[in-house]
Amino acid sequence: AVNLINGHGFSYNEAAPYVPSNFRVPGFPLMLSIVYRVAGVRPWVMLLLHIVFSLATLVLISVTCGIVFGPRSARVCGFLLALCPLDIVGTQVLLREPLFALLNAGFWSAWILYVLRGRWWQLATAGIALALATYVRENTMLLPVVLLMLLGLQALLTRTYRRGLVMAMVLTVSSALPLLPWSLRNHVRLKTWSLSSAGGMTMLNGNGALLLVAKHNADYVQMMHILWQVRRHTLT
C-alpha cells in the first residue's frame, strides 16, 4: 500500500528495485493505500473501517436470509455471524477478510435475488460483485465456471436456450471485464495472464514461513516468496 502511494507500483519490496508482483491480488492493498492517502499511514483507521465492513456484512446477510427464509431466520443468521470468532478477529488485523466477506456477501445477495426474480441487471450486479471479491481474495476465481454451468442447466430444464445464452454472456462479461486490467498488467509486467501466483501455495508453505519469521526475525511475505520460488524450481 505504501509503495502504491509512493509511485513504486504493486511491489512487496521495501527498497529499490521495486520488483512488480502478482503474489496477491491488489484489492486490499489498493483500498489500504486510499485510506492512507486520506488519513495518513494510520492502520487504526483501516481497523475502524473493518468494523464498518463487518457490520455491513452482518446486515446484508441478515436481509438476504430474511428474503429467502423469513424474518426469524434473518435474526438467527445475524446472531450467528455476530458471534463468529473469525469475523471478530478479522476486524482487528490488517488482513483481507473483512473486505472480502462484505463483497462476497454482496455477490451472494445479488445472485439470490437473480435466482428469485430473474432480472438481468441483478445477474450483472452479482458478476461485478464477484469480480471485486476476486480482486480482494483469489478464492472466488473459478466460481463463475460453476455459475455458468448452473445457468446452462436452467436453460436446458426450462428450454429457454436463447435466454440462457444471454444470461451466460451477461455473467461472463460482468465478472471477467473488471478483472481484465489486472490480468493485462500481469501480462505486460510479468509475462503471465494469471491473476495471482499464490495459487500454488499450501498450508505447509505458510507454516514454514512462520517458522522462518520466528527464527530469523524476517518478513513473512518475503519468506513466502522465497519458499514459493524454492518449491517451483524444485518441482521443475
Summary of the structure (lengths in Angstrom):
residues: 236
radius of gyration: 20.1
end to end distance: 32.5
largest distance: 62.5
contacts: 681
relative contact order: 0.10
helix: 77%
strand: 1%
